[in-house]
Amino acid sequence: MAIIKNPSGTFTAVYYVNRRPRQETFLTYKNAELFLMKKTLERESRVIHGPTNEAGLDELIEDYLAEVKKSKASQERDRYILPKLKAWLLKYGVTTVNHINKDIISRYDSYRTKSVSQRTVNIEIRLLSAILNHAWKNDRIASNPIGNYKYKADEKPFPRWLTAQEINAILEKAKEYDCFPIFYAFLTCGLRLTEATYLQGSNIEGNLIHIKGKVVNGEAWNPKWNRERWIELGKDYLDDKYLLKYLKSVNNDAFCFTHRHYQDSRKYPERTVQKLFKTILRSAKIRNIEEISVHTLRHTHVSYAVARVGLDKRFSLRTIMENVGIGDYETLLRYSQAVRGLTENLPHPKRFPWQI
């Protein structure tokens, strides 16, 4: 431990946690000295009484991310999950391991399953448990309070896809509500909601759509898992002349999809798109609309794309994965349940039923 005087007149207290240097800056030497004394007492207490569960959650998370070796994809997933998990825990005053218990995790489980699948929630809880296990094995905490948490089975049914009749009814109503291009693009490209609302003319290069991170009006946005990708609108994939012509007509700095109530300089709010889609579903008299969301259009695209594999030589599972941003075959093969029903009803195997 040491205290370093900075050129600015402040003092930096340097201490060690598991042989790794940490530091805090103070305005006075006395405050820095008191801080080091406190850290010394904490260290001696751990030596005498053993580790406790008073460790801060933020510190344990940073230790885990720095020390555990994972693939790049897994690291991106962890860094995507943790901010949301931490924000929810902080809302309930959870800042140290002492505050974590199975009841808190069960509440988080119930909260998250309202918007995502149980499988996703289980991944998030397992990540938190892995962080606590890592800290416990390295004697930073006394125990993992959720080590034997009973995970719920993923009983949520696979999201439904839309029939050709439902799609045509939705697109006809979308024309009436002056929002046909965005919903047509969801179906034809398999875009996620935020990918469509953040799409700008500068993302269109030739017959390709470039899904990439950007800063819009001072707000940073990145695609899911930070995975950039290219979507091809040519003969090798979609061969959709309407959509390509529409996208190429958009100015570089303008958003590709806007509503008549919004100027080109203003992004289409995701919440507005969701509400408008529900209005269209009701107007089109689609059944069971509580089972359908904007994301259903992406599921529909992938389902019909998988159904075309084998019928259209231009289509392959690898091509679909690259274009829609699915990272593994296991996820894509979940769509195979759609293939049997859809293959028999494809009016033209080399085109999607709704394509212009």
N, C-alpha and C positions, 0 to 999 in steps of 0.2 A: 504494500500500500504506500501511496505517496501523494503529496500535494504539489501541484505545479502552478507557478504564477504565470499568467498569460500577459501578453503585451497590452491588452486592453485594461489591465488592472484587476481582472477577475481571477478566481482560483479554481483549478480543476483537480478534483479528488479522483485518484486512480485506484481501483480495487480489482479483485479477481473473483470470478465465479467459475468453479470447476476448471481452474488454471487458465481461464480466458479473461483478458483484460476488459474491464468496463470503466466508464467514467461519468462523472456528474460535475457540472460547473456551478460555482457559487460566487456571490458578490464579495464575501469576506472570507478571510483565512479561517476565522473561528467557526463559521458555519460548515466549511469543508472539513475541519478537524472533528467537529461533532458528528458529522455524517460518517466519517471513517470509524469513529469510536463505536457508533451504532452497528455498523457492518461487522466490526470485530466481535462485538458481543453476540450478534446473530450467528456468526461462524462458530464461536466457542460453544454456544447453546446447541448447535447441531452436532458438534463433536461429542458433547456430554450426553445429550438426550436423544440423539439420532435425528433424522430428517422429519419435518412436519409437513402438513398440507397447507401451510401459509404462503406458499410460493405464488407469485403473480402469474396469471394465465398468459398474459402477453409475453412474458419472459420465457415461459416454457414453449410457447409456439415458435418464437424466434430460434430457440435452441434446437427444436425439432427440425425446422426448415433448413438450418445451417448444417446440422450433423447427419441427418438421415439421407442416404444416397438413394435417389429415385430417378426414373426416366424423365426426360424433359416433359412429356405429356402429363405424367403424374404430378410433377412439380407445378405445372400450369393449373391443373385441376385443383390442387390443394390451395394455391394462392387465389383461386377464384372462389372457393367455398368459404375459406376462413374469415374474410371480412364480414360476410353476412352472418355467419355463426357468432362471431364476436359481438356484432352490433345487437343481436337479439339477446345474448347473455348479459351484455352491459345494461340493457333496458330493464332487466330484472335484478340489477345490482351484483351480478356475478363477475368478480374481478380476480379472486383467488381460488385455488383448488378447494379450500374449505367450503366455499359457497356452492360447489357442484355436488349434486346428488341425483339419484334415479328419478325423483319426482320432477326435478327441473328438466331433465332430459326427456321424460315422458310428455311434459307440457310442450317442449320444443317439437317432439315427434308429432303430436296432435296438430300443432300450429302449421307445420310445414306440409303435412299430407293434404291440406286443403288446396294447395296450389301445385304440388309436384307429386311424383309417384313415391310409393313406399320404398322402392329400391333406391331412389335418389336420397331419401332421408336416411336410410340405413348406411349409405356410403358416408354421409356427413357425420353421423354419430360415431361410426367406426374410426373416422379420421381423428375426432376428438379423443376417443379412447386410446388410439395409437400414440397420440401426443402425451397423454397421461402415463401410459405404459413405458414410454421412452424415458420420461422423467423419473419414474419409480425405479427402473432398472439402473439408472445412473445416480441413485440416492439423492435426488433433488426433492422428492416428496416421499411421504411414508407409505402411501397406498394409492391405488387407482379406485376412486369411489364409484366408478361405473364399469368396473372390470367385467362383471358378469351380468350386464344389462341384457334383458330379454328382448331381442329384436322382433318386430312384427313381420309377419309374412307379407309379401307384396301381392295383395289380392286385387289391386286395382286392375280392371280389364284393359286390354290393349286399346288405345284410342281408335275410335271408329274412323272410317274413311267415307267419303261421299260418293253416291252413285252418279252416273252421267246425267240422269234426270235432275237430281238435286243441284248439281254443279251448273247446269244450264239455267235453271230457275234463279239461282243466286246471281249469276253473271248478268242476266236480264234485268234484275232488280238493281244491280250495281250501276248499270247504265242510267237508270232513272234517278239514282242518288248521286250521280256525277262522280263516281269513284271506281269505275270499271278497271282502269289500268293497274291499280295496286292489288286488287283481288285476283285479277288475271295473272299477274306476276307471281303471286304466292303459289298459285296452282301450277304454273308453267315452269317455274325455277326452283320451287321448294324452299323459298326464302323464309327465314325467321322474321318475326315482327320487327324487331329493332334493325335488322339488316335492311329491310325495305324502307323504313322511315329515315334512316341515315344515308341511304343511297343518293349519290349526287352524280351530275353529268360527268364529272371528272373520273368516276369509277368505270365508265364505259370506254373500252379500248377495242376498236374494231368490232368483232363479233363476240367479245368477252366482257363479262361483268366481274370487276375486281372487288371482292369483299375484303376490306382491310381496315385497320384501326385508323382513327382520325380525331381531330379536335374541331368541334363545331361550336361557335359562339362561346369559346373558352371552356367548353365541356368536353372531356376526353371520352371516347367510346372505342371499345375493342370488340371484335366478334367473339362468340362463345369459345372458351378455352384459349383465347388469343390466336386462334387458327385462321390465318389468311387463306383464301382460296380463290380460284377462278371458275366462273360458270360460263360454259360455252353455249352460244346461241346459234351455232352453225349446223352444217349437215352432219357433223360427227355426234351431235347430241340432240338438240331440240328442233333446229331448222324452223324457227318461229319468226316469220318476216314481220308480223304486226308488232310484236314486242320490241324487236331490234330497231325498227323504224321509229317507234315511239321514244325509246330511250335515247337514240341518237339525236332527237330533236330538242333534248334538254340541254340548256347551257351548262358549262363546266361547273360553275359555283352554285347552280340552282339544285334544289332537291328534286329527285325524279318523280316522286309521288306527293301531290298536294291536293287539297280540297279547295273548292271555290271560296270558302270562308277564310283561307289562309294564303298569304303572299308567298312567293317563291323563296324569300329570304327566311321564312319561318318553317321550322320542321313540323311535320305532321305529328301531333301528339299520339303516342301509342294508345292511350286511354280512349281517345276519340275514335281511332280505328276500331277498337274492340266494341265500343258502344254502337257504332255505325253498322258493324257486322251483325250484331244481334238484332238491330232494327231490320236489316235486310232479310235475315232468316225468318223473322216473324212475318214480314211482308210477303215473302216467297212461300209462306205456309209450310216450312220445313218441320218435320216431326222431331220430337225429343231434342229441342235446341239446347237444353241444359247440358247435353253431352258434347256439344260442338263449340269450339272456339276458333279464333283466327289460326291457331297452330294446327287445327284439324286440316287446313288446306295444305300444309306442309306434309302431314301424314298421308293425305290423299295423293299428292304428287309422287311421293316415294313408293306408295303401294302400286300405283299404275305403272311407274317406271320399272319396278321389279317384275310386274306382270308382263312387260314387253321383252324382258330378257329371254332369248331363245327364239322370239318371233321376229325381232328386229336385230340384224347383225351389228348395228351401230351401238347397241346397248349391252353393257356388261355390268356386273356388280361393282367392279373396281371403278368404272366410269361414274356410276351413280354415287358411290361413296365420295369421290373427289368433288363432284359438283354440288352435293348437298351438305358436305362437311360432316359426314359420319365417320368416326375414327376406327371402328372395328366391324368385322363381319358378323359378330354375334348380335349386335344391335340391328344391323341391316336384315339379318335373317328372321327377325321377329316379324318383319313385314310379309314373310312368305305365306302366312295364313291368308293373306288377301289374294294371293296369286290365282288359286283355283277358281274362285268366283269371278274375278276380273278378266282373266284370260279369255273366258268363254264369251264375254260381253264387249270386247274391244272391237268397235266397228272397223277400225283400220289399225293393224299392228304397228305401223310406222308413224302413227300420230296419236297424241292424246285426244280423247273424245271431244274436249272443249276447244281445241286449237282452231284459230281462225285461218 
